[in-house]
Amino acid sequence: MATSGRTSVNKRRKEQERREWQQKKASRRAQRAEEARTRPDTPGEDPDIAGMVPGPQPPLDD
């Protein structure tokens, strides 16, 4: 069985773009992990609902 020819230019370019994408992705993941480690965390308080007051809310027109 014969082997295939040389890798085409398009395939090589696509593989390079994929490697660059993976490097950017790893960089973004590391940055998010670092931000999560340095973010101040108050124990027992959910950051999504921090500062919300239960009950009726004042009208927006006031």
VMD Tcl script that builds the backbone (N, CA, C; Angstrom):
set m [mol new atoms 186]
animate dup $m
set s [atomselect $m all]
$s set {name element resname resid chain x y z} {
  {N N MET 1 A 0.837 -1.164 0.000}
  {CA C MET 1 A 0.000 0.000 0.000}
  {C C MET 1 A 0.896 1.246 0.000}
  {N N ALA 2 A 0.595 2.194 -0.817}
  {CA C ALA 2 A 1.399 3.408 -0.910}
  {C C ALA 2 A 0.986 4.401 0.175}
  {N N THR 3 A 1.955 5.183 0.603}
  {CA C THR 3 A 1.643 6.214 1.593}
  {C C THR 3 A 1.133 7.449 0.869}
  {N N SER 4 A 0.433 8.264 1.593}
  {CA C SER 4 A -0.089 9.478 0.978}
  {C C SER 4 A 1.044 10.470 0.729}
  {N N GLY 5 A 0.779 11.443 -0.089}
  {CA C GLY 5 A 1.787 12.432 -0.446}
  {C C GLY 5 A 2.078 13.386 0.697}
  {N N ARG 6 A 2.778 14.424 0.373}
  {CA C ARG 6 A 3.146 15.420 1.379}
  {C C ARG 6 A 1.894 16.107 1.930}
  {N N THR 7 A 1.990 16.568 3.138}
  {CA C THR 7 A 0.889 17.278 3.764}
  {C C THR 7 A 0.613 18.552 2.982}
  {N N SER 8 A -0.637 18.761 2.682}
  {CA C SER 8 A -0.975 19.934 1.893}
  {C C SER 8 A -0.794 21.214 2.709}
  {N N VAL 9 A -0.671 22.287 2.004}
  {CA C VAL 9 A -0.488 23.590 2.646}
  {C C VAL 9 A -1.709 23.914 3.490}
  {N N ASN 10 A -2.879 23.617 2.981}
  {CA C ASN 10 A -4.101 23.920 3.719}
  {C C ASN 10 A -4.177 23.138 5.019}
  {N N LYS 11 A -3.791 21.884 4.971}
  {CA C LYS 11 A -3.834 21.063 6.177}
  {C C LYS 11 A -2.837 21.585 7.208}
  {N N ARG 12 A -1.660 21.947 6.757}
  {CA C ARG 12 A -0.644 22.474 7.652}
  {C C ARG 12 A -1.127 23.775 8.302}
  {N N ARG 13 A -1.741 24.654 7.502}
  {CA C ARG 13 A -2.265 25.914 8.013}
  {C C ARG 13 A -3.370 25.664 9.030}
  {N N LYS 14 A -4.244 24.716 8.730}
  {CA C LYS 14 A -5.336 24.384 9.642}
  {C C LYS 14 A -4.801 23.833 10.963}
  {N N GLU 15 A -3.795 22.983 10.894}
  {CA C GLU 15 A -3.204 22.434 12.114}
  {C C GLU 15 A -2.543 23.533 12.943}
  {N N GLN 16 A -1.876 24.481 12.277}
  {CA C GLN 16 A -1.249 25.598 12.990}
  {C C GLN 16 A -2.306 26.457 13.666}
  {N N GLU 17 A -3.408 26.737 12.974}
  {CA C GLU 17 A -4.497 27.521 13.568}
  {C C GLU 17 A -5.088 26.809 14.775}
  {N N ARG 18 A -5.208 25.495 14.686}
  {CA C ARG 18 A -5.730 24.724 15.808}
  {C C ARG 18 A -4.801 24.809 17.018}
  {N N ARG 19 A -3.479 24.712 16.770}
  {CA C ARG 19 A -2.523 24.835 17.872}
  {C C ARG 19 A -2.600 26.218 18.516}
  {N N GLU 20 A -2.695 27.255 17.680}
  {CA C GLU 20 A -2.813 28.617 18.217}
  {C C GLU 20 A -4.089 28.766 19.041}
  {N N TRP 21 A -5.192 28.201 18.537}
  {CA C TRP 21 A -6.469 28.275 19.249}
  {C C TRP 21 A -6.366 27.584 20.608}
  {N N GLN 22 A -5.741 26.424 20.647}
  {CA C GLN 22 A -5.584 25.692 21.899}
  {C C GLN 22 A -4.713 26.480 22.885}
  {N N GLN 23 A -3.684 27.154 22.393}
  {CA C GLN 23 A -2.840 27.961 23.268}
  {C C GLN 23 A -3.618 29.140 23.836}
  {N N LYS 24 A -4.416 29.802 22.995}
  {CA C LYS 24 A -5.236 30.921 23.469}
  {C C LYS 24 A -6.253 30.440 24.495}
  {N N LYS 25 A -6.836 29.292 24.227}
  {CA C LYS 25 A -7.832 28.727 25.135}
  {C C LYS 25 A -7.202 28.400 26.487}
  {N N ALA 26 A -6.034 27.802 26.474}
  {CA C ALA 26 A -5.338 27.477 27.724}
  {C C ALA 26 A -4.979 28.755 28.479}
  {N N SER 27 A -4.595 29.789 27.748}
  {CA C SER 27 A -4.268 31.067 28.377}
  {C C SER 27 A -5.503 31.671 29.048}
  {N N ARG 28 A -6.646 31.642 28.357}
  {CA C ARG 28 A -7.884 32.178 28.938}
  {C C ARG 28 A -8.293 31.383 30.167}
  {N N ARG 29 A -8.154 30.073 30.114}
  {CA C ARG 29 A -8.490 29.241 31.275}
  {C C ARG 29 A -7.609 29.584 32.464}
  {N N ALA 30 A -6.318 29.755 32.218}
  {CA C ALA 30 A -5.395 30.088 33.299}
  {C C ALA 30 A -5.723 31.461 33.885}
  {N N GLN 31 A -6.087 32.396 33.022}
  {CA C GLN 31 A -6.443 33.730 33.493}
  {C C GLN 31 A -7.696 33.678 34.365}
  {N N ARG 32 A -8.726 32.935 33.942}
  {CA C ARG 32 A -9.945 32.812 34.738}
  {C C ARG 32 A -9.657 32.127 36.070}
  {N N ALA 33 A -8.794 31.128 36.066}
  {CA C ALA 33 A -8.442 30.436 37.305}
  {C C ALA 33 A -7.721 31.386 38.258}
  {N N GLU 34 A -6.825 32.202 37.721}
  {CA C GLU 34 A -6.109 33.171 38.550}
  {C C GLU 34 A -7.073 34.203 39.123}
  {N N GLU 35 A -8.016 34.677 38.320}
  {CA C GLU 35 A -9.008 35.639 38.808}
  {C C GLU 35 A -9.868 35.024 39.906}
  {N N ALA 36 A -10.202 33.767 39.756}
  {CA C ALA 36 A -11.015 33.088 40.766}
  {C C ALA 36 A -10.245 32.945 42.078}
  {N N ARG 37 A -8.934 32.714 41.985}
  {CA C ARG 37 A -8.127 32.585 43.201}
  {C C ARG 37 A -7.952 33.918 43.909}
  {N N THR 38 A -7.847 35.002 43.152}
  {CA C THR 38 A -7.589 36.303 43.760}
  {C C THR 38 A -8.862 37.064 44.108}
  {N N ARG 39 A -10.009 36.594 43.664}
  {CA C ARG 39 A -11.268 37.273 43.937}
  {C C ARG 39 A -11.600 37.169 45.424}
  {N N PRO 40 A -11.926 38.289 46.057}
  {CA C PRO 40 A -12.290 38.208 47.476}
  {C C PRO 40 A -13.581 37.410 47.645}
  {N N ASP 41 A -13.596 36.567 48.627}
  {CA C ASP 41 A -14.746 35.697 48.841}
  {C C ASP 41 A -15.233 35.874 50.271}
  {N N THR 42 A -16.494 36.231 50.408}
  {CA C THR 42 A -17.077 36.335 51.737}
  {C C THR 42 A -17.759 35.009 52.046}
  {N N PRO 43 A -17.386 34.383 53.129}
  {CA C PRO 43 A -17.968 33.074 53.437}
  {C C PRO 43 A -19.463 33.185 53.724}
  {N N GLY 44 A -20.212 32.246 53.185}
  {CA C GLY 44 A -21.646 32.174 53.450}
  {C C GLY 44 A -22.492 33.104 52.604}
  {N N GLU 45 A -21.899 33.861 51.699}
  {CA C GLU 45 A -22.670 34.782 50.869}
  {C C GLU 45 A -22.495 34.407 49.399}
  {N N ASP 46 A -23.613 34.244 48.726}
  {CA C ASP 46 A -23.595 33.924 47.306}
  {C C ASP 46 A -23.343 35.212 46.527}
  {N N PRO 47 A -22.291 35.278 45.705}
  {CA C PRO 47 A -21.984 36.524 44.998}
  {C C PRO 47 A -23.059 36.932 43.995}
  {N N ASP 48 A -23.868 35.970 43.526}
  {CA C ASP 48 A -24.921 36.300 42.566}
  {C C ASP 48 A -26.058 37.082 43.203}
  {N N ILE 49 A -26.281 36.878 44.489}
  {CA C ILE 49 A -27.408 37.547 45.144}
  {C C ILE 49 A -26.950 38.482 46.251}
  {N N ALA 50 A -25.677 38.817 46.280}
  {CA C ALA 50 A -25.141 39.704 47.312}
  {C C ALA 50 A -25.793 41.077 47.204}
  {N N GLY 51 A -26.234 41.601 48.313}
  {CA C GLY 51 A -26.819 42.932 48.359}
  {C C GLY 51 A -28.293 42.998 48.030}
  {N N MET 52 A -28.913 41.890 47.666}
  {CA C MET 52 A -30.347 41.896 47.373}
  {C C MET 52 A -31.141 41.913 48.676}
  {N N VAL 53 A -32.262 42.590 48.624}
  {CA C VAL 53 A -33.120 42.695 49.785}
  {C C VAL 53 A -34.402 41.928 49.484}
  {N N PRO 54 A -34.778 40.965 50.341}
  {CA C PRO 54 A -36.009 40.229 50.082}
  {C C PRO 54 A -37.229 41.114 50.342}
  {N N GLY 55 A -38.315 40.767 49.713}
  {CA C GLY 55 A -39.562 41.490 49.927}
  {C C GLY 55 A -39.873 42.438 48.790}
  {N N PRO 56 A -40.914 43.247 48.984}
  {CA C PRO 56 A -41.307 44.187 47.932}
  {C C PRO 56 A -40.194 45.183 47.633}
  {N N GLN 57 A -40.042 45.497 46.377}
  {CA C GLN 57 A -39.014 46.421 45.953}
  {C C GLN 57 A -39.631 47.798 45.715}
  {N N PRO 58 A -38.859 48.858 45.932}
  {CA C PRO 58 A -39.395 50.208 45.682}
  {C C PRO 58 A -39.626 50.395 44.174}
  {N N PRO 59 A -40.604 51.241 43.818}
  {CA C PRO 59 A -40.861 51.494 42.399}
  {C C PRO 59 A -39.632 52.135 41.732}
  {N N LEU 60 A -39.477 51.877 40.435}
  {CA C LEU 60 A -38.330 52.403 39.720}
  {C C LEU 60 A -38.426 53.905 39.476}
  {N N ASP 61 A -39.648 54.491 39.549}
  {CA C ASP 61 A -39.845 55.905 39.259}
  {C C ASP 61 A -39.339 56.809 40.369}
  {N N ASP 62 A -39.167 56.297 41.565}
  {CA C ASP 62 A -38.725 57.145 42.687}
  {C C ASP 62 A -37.302 57.530 42.602}
}
mol reanalyze $m
mol bondsrecalc $m
mol representation Tube
mol addrep $m
